[in-house]
Each structure stands twice: as C-alpha cells, then as structure tokens.
Amino acid sequence: MEKYIPDFKYKLFDLSGMDDEEIKGSILLRLFITFLKHVFSDNHKIIFDTMVPMISEMAQTDRGMDYIRILLTYICDTSDILTFDYIEKTLLPLLDEEKRGEIMTISEQFMQKGKMEGVIEGEIKSYKKMLKDKLINPNFVDQIKMKISELQEKLQNVSSTPVAV
C-alpha cells in the first residue's frame, strides 16, 4: 500500500513581507501573486487600485480578457466592499472600446443576478409577513411555509451560483 502514497515536498512562501514592486515575472504571474498576497486584506479598494494597471496590461494579451473575467467574477462574488460599479469606474477608462464592452457584459450579468436575488427575497418577505399578520387561510399555512422553504433554497442556489464567464 505504501507505494501508492505520494512522496512530495512542498515549500511555503510568505508573501506578506514582500513589496508589490518586488513581484516579478509575466503579467499573469504578477497579477496572480499580487492577488494572492492581498486576498485577506481589509483594503480591497486600495489593493484593487494598485492592480488596475496590471489588469489593463493583461487585457492587451491574447487570453487576457478570459483571465480578467475570472478575476473580476471572483472579486465581485467574494467582496462586499468592492462593487462592480467601483471596478467599472476605475478600470474601464484604461481599456479600449472592445474590452470595455466585455467588462460591461460581465457587469450586466451581475446586475441580473442581483435582480433575481432581490425578487426572491421580496417574495420570501411577503410570505413571512402574511404569515405573521395572519392574512393566510389556516388551511394554507403549511403550503406557504413549504413555499418559503423552496424560495429560500432557490435564493441559496442563485446566490452561490457564480456568474458565467
């Protein structure tokens, strides 16, 4: 059985003490390492502002927009502080018209997801209020509770589904 156990070594590298300017390599590598270095930072806007020139440079590469879509999707899905509106305001002026259109498409997908979440949350709130205020025929209370449960599950699915990139 021992022959099936992998034998490998790994190295951990603490990026926290390294200045962003010290990160070298291709634009993709620099962007990725900078992002990893600051992923747990509380200053998302400041960090994003320092990454904007690299993102702009990345947009000029062959597969750059693919990587940017993935990065922006991850950032918007995981950060409550860094909104797509802020990203548009800081990044769009640096991109050519075609690239701006691609970023706007991602933005529209996020807005659509937000609208869906809002509609479902509104339905849940309405049903709960009707139950609380006893506006429901007692014969339908269990059905309404089941509907609320279904909507909460649907909301969870919509919220946890990443925007297609």
Z-matrix of the N, CA and C atoms (Angstrom, degrees):
N
C 1 1.448
C 2 1.537 1 111.57
N 3 1.305 2 116.80 1 -29.39
C 4 1.452 3 122.01 2 -176.86
C 5 1.525 4 112.89 3 -61.61
N 6 1.317 5 116.91 4 -28.24
C 7 1.460 6 119.48 5 -178.62
C 8 1.530 7 112.39 6 -69.07
N 9 1.343 8 117.74 7 -15.05
C 10 1.461 9 121.61 8 179.89
C 11 1.535 10 113.19 9 -94.25
N 12 1.306 11 116.07 10 -5.36
C 13 1.463 12 120.18 11 178.78
C 14 1.526 13 108.06 12 -85.95
N 15 1.333 14 116.61 13 122.21
C 16 1.474 15 118.49 14 -178.12
C 17 1.527 16 111.85 15 -64.08
N 18 1.304 17 114.69 16 142.10
C 19 1.457 18 121.30 17 177.29
C 20 1.527 19 106.98 18 -116.89
N 21 1.322 20 115.62 19 101.85
C 22 1.456 21 119.06 20 -179.27
C 23 1.517 22 109.10 21 -141.89
N 24 1.291 23 114.10 22 162.06
C 25 1.460 24 121.31 23 176.94
C 26 1.521 25 107.52 24 -120.30
N 27 1.288 26 116.54 25 151.56
C 28 1.444 27 120.60 26 179.34
C 29 1.523 28 108.41 27 -136.26
N 30 1.295 29 114.71 28 158.86
C 31 1.452 30 120.65 29 177.31
C 32 1.519 31 108.15 30 -125.11
N 33 1.288 32 116.26 31 137.36
C 34 1.454 33 121.74 32 174.09
C 35 1.523 34 107.73 33 -100.85
N 36 1.303 35 115.44 34 138.79
C 37 1.449 36 120.30 35 -178.52
C 38 1.516 37 108.01 36 -127.88
N 39 1.301 38 117.01 37 119.79
C 40 1.462 39 122.28 38 179.97
C 41 1.525 40 109.06 39 -85.73
N 42 1.328 41 114.97 40 111.52
C 43 1.468 42 120.79 41 -178.06
C 44 1.523 43 112.57 42 -85.76
N 45 1.325 44 116.89 43 -12.67
C 46 1.466 45 120.00 44 -171.77
C 47 1.521 46 113.59 45 -61.77
N 48 1.312 47 118.13 46 -30.40
C 49 1.453 48 120.40 47 -179.43
C 50 1.519 49 114.21 48 -86.68
N 51 1.312 50 116.92 49 -3.84
C 52 1.454 51 121.67 50 -176.22
C 53 1.534 52 110.60 51 -92.14
N 54 1.319 53 116.73 52 134.90
C 55 1.466 54 120.36 53 174.22
C 56 1.522 55 109.12 54 -71.75
N 57 1.326 56 116.22 55 147.87
C 58 1.465 57 120.28 56 179.76
C 59 1.524 58 111.55 57 -58.53
N 60 1.329 59 117.10 58 -32.94
C 61 1.465 60 121.35 59 -178.60
C 62 1.532 61 111.57 60 -67.79
N 63 1.320 62 117.39 61 -21.34
C 64 1.468 63 120.86 62 -179.53
C 65 1.533 64 112.28 63 -79.13
N 66 1.312 65 117.38 64 -13.40
C 67 1.460 66 120.89 65 -178.52
C 68 1.525 67 108.29 66 -77.16
N 69 1.306 68 115.96 67 118.80
C 70 1.470 69 122.53 68 -175.27
C 71 1.527 70 110.46 69 -117.14
N 72 1.312 71 115.51 70 168.70
C 73 1.460 72 121.33 71 176.58
C 74 1.511 73 110.86 72 120.46
N 75 1.316 74 115.40 73 -165.65
C 76 1.459 75 120.54 74 -179.78
C 77 1.523 76 109.53 75 -64.92
N 78 1.316 77 116.57 76 163.42
C 79 1.461 78 121.11 77 -178.98
C 80 1.520 79 110.70 78 -61.14
N 81 1.332 80 116.99 79 -39.36
C 82 1.466 81 120.67 80 179.17
C 83 1.525 82 110.37 81 -63.58
N 84 1.306 83 116.99 82 -45.21
C 85 1.462 84 121.09 83 179.80
C 86 1.528 85 110.91 84 -63.99
N 87 1.330 86 117.32 85 -45.56
C 88 1.471 87 120.42 86 179.86
C 89 1.522 88 111.34 87 -61.80
N 90 1.332 89 116.11 88 -43.75
C 91 1.464 90 120.55 89 179.95
C 92 1.527 91 110.54 90 -63.82
N 93 1.313 92 116.81 91 -46.01
C 94 1.454 93 121.85 92 -178.68
C 95 1.531 94 111.31 93 -63.18
N 96 1.315 95 117.50 94 -46.55
C 97 1.469 96 120.52 95 -178.64
C 98 1.531 97 110.21 96 -67.56
N 99 1.324 98 117.63 97 -40.75
C 100 1.465 99 120.30 98 177.19
C 101 1.521 100 110.35 99 -61.04
N 102 1.323 101 115.83 100 -43.04
C 103 1.464 102 120.67 101 178.44
C 104 1.529 103 110.58 102 -61.54
N 105 1.325 104 117.23 103 -47.00
C 106 1.470 105 121.01 104 178.96
C 107 1.528 106 111.38 105 -62.00
N 108 1.308 107 115.87 106 -39.18
C 109 1.461 108 120.43 107 -178.70
C 110 1.526 109 110.89 108 -60.55
N 111 1.316 110 117.27 109 -37.05
C 112 1.461 111 121.09 110 -172.92
C 113 1.531 112 114.09 111 -106.55
N 114 1.323 113 117.68 112 9.09
C 115 1.468 114 120.55 113 -172.36
C 116 1.531 115 112.99 114 -58.29
N 117 1.329 116 117.98 115 -30.80
C 118 1.465 117 120.59 116 -179.39
C 119 1.522 118 113.04 117 -101.17
N 120 1.306 119 116.66 118 11.54
C 121 1.462 120 121.78 119 -179.48
C 122 1.522 121 111.41 120 -70.50
N 123 1.323 122 116.26 121 150.36
C 124 1.463 123 121.35 122 174.89
C 125 1.528 124 111.99 123 -86.62
N 126 1.319 125 116.87 124 -12.15
C 127 1.467 126 122.19 125 -176.01
C 128 1.523 127 111.26 126 -100.09
N 129 1.328 128 117.23 127 57.92
C 130 1.459 129 120.25 128 -175.67
C 131 1.519 130 113.47 129 -57.23
N 132 1.319 131 117.28 130 -40.36
C 133 1.469 132 119.42 131 -178.27
C 134 1.524 133 111.08 132 -66.39
N 135 1.307 134 116.50 133 -43.46
C 136 1.469 135 119.87 134 179.87
C 137 1.525 136 109.96 135 -64.19
N 138 1.326 137 116.24 136 -43.94
C 139 1.462 138 120.67 137 179.76
C 140 1.524 139 109.86 138 -63.61
N 141 1.336 140 116.86 139 -44.57
C 142 1.462 141 119.18 140 179.29
C 143 1.521 142 110.63 141 -61.28
N 144 1.320 143 116.32 142 -40.62
C 145 1.470 144 119.89 143 179.03
C 146 1.529 145 111.28 144 -58.82
N 147 1.329 146 117.14 145 -36.67
C 148 1.470 147 119.34 146 178.98
C 149 1.529 148 111.02 147 -74.34
N 150 1.337 149 117.00 148 -22.99
C 151 1.463 150 120.73 149 -179.24
C 152 1.532 151 112.59 150 -87.82
N 153 1.333 152 117.52 151 -17.87
C 154 1.466 153 121.36 152 -176.23
C 155 1.535 154 112.68 153 -54.30
N 156 1.333 155 120.29 154 -46.68
C 157 1.473 156 118.24 155 178.59
C 158 1.533 157 112.62 156 -60.15
N 159 1.340 158 116.70 157 -36.94
C 160 1.466 159 119.15 158 178.33
C 161 1.529 160 110.85 159 -68.41
N 162 1.333 161 115.98 160 -39.13
C 163 1.473 162 119.87 161 178.67
C 164 1.523 163 109.36 162 -64.39
N 165 1.322 164 116.36 163 -41.82
C 166 1.464 165 120.98 164 177.77
C 167 1.528 166 110.85 165 -61.04
N 168 1.321 167 116.16 166 -42.53
C 169 1.468 168 120.72 167 177.74
C 170 1.530 169 110.42 168 -65.60
N 171 1.331 170 116.17 169 -39.69
C 172 1.463 171 121.30 170 179.46
C 173 1.537 172 110.75 171 -61.70
N 174 1.321 173 117.01 172 -34.58
C 175 1.466 174 121.07 173 -178.44
C 176 1.525 175 111.86 174 -61.86
N 177 1.318 176 117.38 175 -21.55
C 178 1.464 177 121.07 176 -178.44
C 179 1.528 178 112.53 177 -83.73
N 180 1.327 179 118.09 178 -10.13
C 181 1.465 180 120.98 179 -178.85
C 182 1.528 181 110.29 180 -85.05
N 183 1.332 182 115.90 181 167.55
C 184 1.468 183 121.20 182 -175.93
C 185 1.524 184 113.23 183 -57.04
N 186 1.303 185 117.54 184 -50.79
C 187 1.460 186 121.24 185 -176.95
C 188 1.525 187 111.40 186 -104.76
N 189 1.305 188 116.24 187 14.69
C 190 1.455 189 121.53 188 -174.38
C 191 1.511 190 115.13 189 -55.76
N 192 1.327 191 117.03 190 -45.63
C 193 1.466 192 119.48 191 -177.69
C 194 1.526 193 111.33 192 -66.33
N 195 1.323 194 117.41 193 -31.14
C 196 1.467 195 119.55 194 175.85
C 197 1.525 196 110.08 195 -61.13
N 198 1.322 197 116.50 196 -46.63
C 199 1.466 198 120.82 197 179.32
C 200 1.529 199 111.26 198 -66.35
N 201 1.313 200 116.49 199 -38.67
C 202 1.464 201 120.40 200 -179.80
C 203 1.524 202 110.45 201 -64.89
N 204 1.329 203 116.99 202 -42.55
C 205 1.475 204 120.16 203 177.19
C 206 1.524 205 110.90 204 -57.61
N 207 1.314 206 116.52 205 -45.42
C 208 1.466 207 120.68 206 -179.72
C 209 1.525 208 110.12 207 -63.95
N 210 1.324 209 116.94 208 -46.25
C 211 1.460 210 121.33 209 -179.49
C 212 1.526 211 111.70 210 -61.77
N 213 1.329 212 117.06 211 -47.58
C 214 1.463 213 120.42 212 -178.62
C 215 1.530 214 111.31 213 -65.97
N 216 1.312 215 116.59 214 -38.18
C 217 1.463 216 120.06 215 177.80
C 218 1.522 217 109.61 216 -62.17
N 219 1.324 218 116.77 217 -45.44
C 220 1.460 219 120.09 218 179.35
C 221 1.526 220 110.65 219 -62.95
N 222 1.310 221 116.94 220 -46.49
C 223 1.463 222 120.47 221 -178.29
C 224 1.528 223 110.55 222 -60.47
N 225 1.316 224 117.19 223 -46.89
C 226 1.474 225 119.94 224 -177.29
C 227 1.519 226 112.43 225 -69.33
N 228 1.322 227 117.47 226 -32.14
C 229 1.461 228 120.25 227 178.98
C 230 1.522 229 112.40 228 -75.62
N 231 1.314 230 117.95 229 -23.68
C 232 1.465 231 119.63 230 -174.27
C 233 1.527 232 114.45 231 -109.71
N 234 1.302 233 118.71 232 -12.53
C 235 1.456 234 120.83 233 -176.80
C 236 1.522 235 111.09 234 -113.74
N 237 1.315 236 116.03 235 123.67
C 238 1.460 237 120.20 236 174.70
C 239 1.518 238 110.78 237 -81.81
N 240 1.312 239 116.65 238 -20.67
C 241 1.455 240 122.22 239 -175.35
C 242 1.523 241 110.88 240 -83.74
N 243 1.324 242 116.23 241 -40.99
C 244 1.454 243 122.02 242 -174.48
C 245 1.521 244 109.01 243 -93.64
N 246 1.327 245 116.67 244 103.17
C 247 1.457 246 121.51 245 -177.53
C 248 1.518 247 110.66 246 -92.50
N 249 1.323 248 115.02 247 161.94
C 250 1.457 249 118.27 248 178.82
C 251 1.525 250 110.83 249 -66.65
N 252 1.329 251 116.93 250 -30.93
C 253 1.468 252 119.62 251 176.33
C 254 1.524 253 110.55 252 -59.17
N 255 1.330 254 116.43 253 -43.49
C 256 1.462 255 120.81 254 179.50
C 257 1.529 256 110.30 255 -65.74
N 258 1.315 257 116.03 256 -42.35
C 259 1.467 258 120.15 257 179.49
C 260 1.525 259 109.99 258 -62.03
N 261 1.329 260 117.01 259 -43.49
C 262 1.469 261 120.17 260 178.28
C 263 1.524 262 111.00 261 -60.03
N 264 1.330 263 115.83 262 -43.91
C 265 1.469 264 120.49 263 -176.59
C 266 1.530 265 111.44 264 -64.59
N 267 1.330 266 117.67 265 -36.06
C 268 1.458 267 119.58 266 -175.77
C 269 1.521 268 113.05 267 -90.62
N 270 1.332 269 117.50 268 -31.26
C 271 1.458 270 120.30 269 -173.44
C 272 1.532 271 113.55 270 -95.84
N 273 1.317 272 117.48 271 -40.42
C 274 1.469 273 120.29 272 -173.75
C 275 1.529 274 114.49 273 -56.69
N 276 1.342 275 119.14 274 -40.62
C 277 1.470 276 117.74 275 -179.29
C 278 1.532 277 114.08 276 -60.61
N 279 1.324 278 117.99 277 -19.37
C 280 1.457 279 121.05 278 -178.08
C 281 1.526 280 113.50 279 -91.06
N 282 1.333 281 116.99 280 -6.38
C 283 1.461 282 120.50 281 -174.57
C 284 1.524 283 111.00 282 -106.04
N 285 1.338 284 115.53 283 154.87
C 286 1.464 285 118.80 284 175.00
C 287 1.527 286 109.28 285 -74.86
N 288 1.320 287 115.99 286 171.32
C 289 1.469 288 121.76 287 -172.28
C 290 1.533 289 112.56 288 -58.54
N 291 1.318 290 117.48 289 -42.34
C 292 1.468 291 120.65 290 -178.95
C 293 1.533 292 111.08 291 -62.87
N 294 1.309 293 116.09 292 -45.04
C 295 1.475 294 120.78 293 -179.69
C 296 1.526 295 110.48 294 -66.52
N 297 1.336 296 116.65 295 -37.94
C 298 1.473 297 120.03 296 177.52
C 299 1.521 298 110.10 297 -60.45
N 300 1.333 299 116.70 298 -39.82
C 301 1.459 300 120.84 299 178.38
C 302 1.516 301 112.00 300 -61.44
N 303 1.328 302 116.55 301 -39.91
C 304 1.465 303 120.17 302 178.48
C 305 1.527 304 111.29 303 -65.94
N 306 1.334 305 116.69 304 -40.58
C 307 1.469 306 120.42 305 178.31
C 308 1.523 307 109.62 306 -65.88
N 309 1.317 308 117.10 307 -39.99
C 310 1.466 309 120.06 308 179.85
C 311 1.531 310 110.78 309 -63.92
N 312 1.328 311 118.09 310 -35.34
C 313 1.460 312 121.13 311 177.17
C 314 1.521 313 110.19 312 -61.55
N 315 1.314 314 117.01 313 -42.87
C 316 1.466 315 120.70 314 177.12
C 317 1.527 316 109.17 315 -62.10
N 318 1.319 317 116.65 316 -42.71
C 319 1.462 318 121.52 317 179.59
C 320 1.527 319 110.70 318 -59.66
N 321 1.317 320 116.55 319 -43.51
C 322 1.467 321 120.30 320 179.40
C 323 1.525 322 111.05 321 -62.93
N 324 1.325 323 117.07 322 -36.97
C 325 1.466 324 120.39 323 177.74
C 326 1.524 325 110.59 324 -63.94
N 327 1.336 326 116.52 325 -39.76
C 328 1.466 327 119.62 326 177.61
C 329 1.524 328 111.12 327 -66.50
N 330 1.330 329 116.66 328 -39.64
C 331 1.471 330 119.38 329 178.92
C 332 1.526 331 110.60 330 -64.44
N 333 1.325 332 117.38 331 -40.33
C 334 1.461 333 121.32 332 178.91
C 335 1.535 334 110.33 333 -63.19
N 336 1.312 335 116.36 334 -42.73
C 337 1.466 336 120.61 335 177.83
C 338 1.521 337 109.91 336 -61.81
N 339 1.325 338 116.89 337 -43.54
C 340 1.467 339 121.29 338 178.86
C 341 1.518 340 112.15 339 -62.25
N 342 1.333 341 116.85 340 -39.57
C 343 1.467 342 120.65 341 178.12
C 344 1.529 343 110.36 342 -63.52
N 345 1.330 344 116.48 343 -43.52
C 346 1.464 345 120.08 344 179.54
C 347 1.519 346 110.57 345 -60.84
N 348 1.340 347 115.92 346 -44.27
C 349 1.465 348 119.68 347 178.71
C 350 1.526 349 110.35 348 -61.53
N 351 1.329 350 117.29 349 -42.01
C 352 1.459 351 121.59 350 -179.75
C 353 1.521 352 112.86 351 -63.32
N 354 1.323 353 116.96 352 -41.74
C 355 1.469 354 120.82 353 179.23
C 356 1.528 355 110.08 354 -63.78
N 357 1.317 356 116.54 355 -45.66
C 358 1.471 357 120.00 356 -178.94
C 359 1.524 358 110.28 357 -64.92
N 360 1.337 359 116.98 358 -43.56
C 361 1.468 360 120.01 359 178.18
C 362 1.522 361 110.95 360 -60.52
N 363 1.334 362 116.87 361 -38.89
C 364 1.468 363 121.33 362 178.13
C 365 1.515 364 111.83 363 -63.69
N 366 1.330 365 117.06 364 -41.87
C 367 1.468 366 120.52 365 178.05
C 368 1.527 367 110.86 366 -62.76
N 369 1.324 368 116.08 367 -45.12
C 370 1.471 369 120.33 368 179.91
C 371 1.524 370 109.90 369 -60.02
N 372 1.325 371 115.77 370 -46.16
C 373 1.467 372 120.76 371 -179.14
C 374 1.536 373 110.63 372 -61.07
N 375 1.323 374 117.27 373 -42.08
C 376 1.470 375 120.90 374 179.80
C 377 1.522 376 111.84 375 -63.58
N 378 1.334 377 115.98 376 -46.15
C 379 1.472 378 119.26 377 179.22
C 380 1.530 379 111.23 378 -62.42
N 381 1.332 380 116.44 379 -41.75
C 382 1.471 381 119.84 380 179.69
C 383 1.523 382 110.78 381 -64.16
N 384 1.321 383 116.49 382 -39.97
C 385 1.468 384 119.90 383 178.74
C 386 1.524 385 110.74 384 -65.31
N 387 1.323 386 116.81 385 -40.93
C 388 1.462 387 120.12 386 178.47
C 389 1.529 388 110.59 387 -62.59
N 390 1.331 389 117.05 388 -39.37
C 391 1.471 390 119.79 389 177.01
C 392 1.523 391 111.10 390 -66.55
N 393 1.338 392 115.83 391 -45.31
C 394 1.465 393 120.91 392 -178.33
C 395 1.534 394 111.27 393 -62.00
N 396 1.323 395 116.00 394 -42.34
C 397 1.463 396 120.75 395 -177.63
C 398 1.537 397 112.52 396 -85.60
N 399 1.340 398 115.65 397 3.69
C 400 1.475 399 122.22 398 178.59
C 401 1.531 400 111.82 399 56.32
N 402 1.318 401 115.42 400 44.20
C 403 1.458 402 121.29 401 178.70
C 404 1.524 403 111.71 402 -92.93
N 405 1.315 404 116.96 403 3.77
C 406 1.457 405 122.65 404 -177.07
C 407 1.524 406 109.09 405 -105.50
N 408 1.295 407 115.45 406 137.90
C 409 1.464 408 120.69 407 172.87
C 410 1.531 409 107.46 408 -57.61
N 411 1.340 410 118.70 409 129.21
C 412 1.474 411 121.64 410 -177.71
C 413 1.531 412 113.53 411 -52.60
N 414 1.319 413 117.87 412 -26.41
C 415 1.463 414 120.51 413 179.43
C 416 1.528 415 112.53 414 -70.00
N 417 1.349 416 117.35 415 -17.13
C 418 1.464 417 121.16 416 -175.94
C 419 1.530 418 113.46 417 -108.84
N 420 1.313 419 118.47 418 3.80
C 421 1.466 420 121.71 419 -176.92
C 422 1.524 421 111.22 420 -59.79
N 423 1.325 422 117.41 421 -45.29
C 424 1.468 423 119.81 422 -179.31
C 425 1.530 424 111.50 423 -64.01
N 426 1.323 425 116.78 424 -37.23
C 427 1.466 426 120.29 425 178.25
C 428 1.531 427 110.91 426 -66.17
N 429 1.313 428 115.90 427 -39.29
C 430 1.469 429 120.08 428 179.03
C 431 1.526 430 109.74 429 -67.46
N 432 1.317 431 117.56 430 -41.78
C 433 1.473 432 120.33 431 177.89
C 434 1.529 433 110.19 432 -61.97
N 435 1.329 434 117.15 433 -38.58
C 436 1.456 435 120.95 434 177.97
C 437 1.533 436 109.66 435 -66.52
N 438 1.320 437 117.04 436 -39.84
C 439 1.460 438 121.73 437 178.59
C 440 1.535 439 110.34 438 -63.10
N 441 1.332 440 116.62 439 -42.15
C 442 1.469 441 120.65 440 177.54
C 443 1.516 442 109.79 441 -60.82
N 444 1.312 443 116.37 442 -44.51
C 445 1.463 444 121.01 443 179.58
C 446 1.533 445 111.00 444 -61.30
N 447 1.332 446 116.95 445 -43.60
C 448 1.464 447 121.02 446 177.95
C 449 1.529 448 111.25 447 -62.55
N 450 1.328 449 116.07 448 -41.88
C 451 1.469 450 119.97 449 179.42
C 452 1.524 451 111.47 450 -66.30
N 453 1.332 452 117.11 451 -38.21
C 454 1.465 453 120.02 452 178.37
C 455 1.526 454 110.61 453 -64.49
N 456 1.327 455 116.33 454 -38.24
C 457 1.461 456 119.94 455 177.17
C 458 1.531 457 110.50 456 -67.50
N 459 1.322 458 116.13 457 -41.01
C 460 1.463 459 120.69 458 177.63
C 461 1.531 460 110.56 459 -62.23
N 462 1.330 461 116.53 460 -42.50
C 463 1.466 462 120.86 461 178.08
C 464 1.525 463 110.50 462 -61.84
N 465 1.313 464 116.36 463 -42.58
C 466 1.466 465 120.42 464 178.73
C 467 1.532 466 109.78 465 -60.62
N 468 1.333 467 117.36 466 -42.63
C 469 1.456 468 121.24 467 179.53
C 470 1.519 469 112.15 468 -64.84
N 471 1.335 470 116.08 469 -43.48
C 472 1.471 471 119.50 470 179.70
C 473 1.521 472 110.01 471 -65.26
N 474 1.336 473 116.47 472 -42.83
C 475 1.476 474 120.61 473 -178.05
C 476 1.510 475 112.43 474 -66.24
N 477 1.333 476 116.77 475 -35.56
C 478 1.461 477 119.17 476 -175.86
C 479 1.526 478 113.07 477 -89.32
N 480 1.331 479 117.37 478 -9.08
C 481 1.457 480 120.15 479 178.76
C 482 1.519 481 109.22 480 -82.36
N 483 1.327 482 117.16 481 121.76
C 484 1.465 483 118.61 482 179.47
C 485 1.521 484 110.98 483 -69.36
N 486 1.303 485 115.13 484 153.69
C 487 1.463 486 120.98 485 175.22
C 488 1.533 487 107.32 486 -65.92
N 489 1.317 488 116.40 487 135.53
C 490 1.464 489 120.88 488 -179.89
C 491 1.516 490 109.81 489 -65.08
N 492 1.312 491 115.25 490 132.21
C 493 1.470 492 120.00 491 178.51
C 494 1.496 493 110.77 492 -116.92
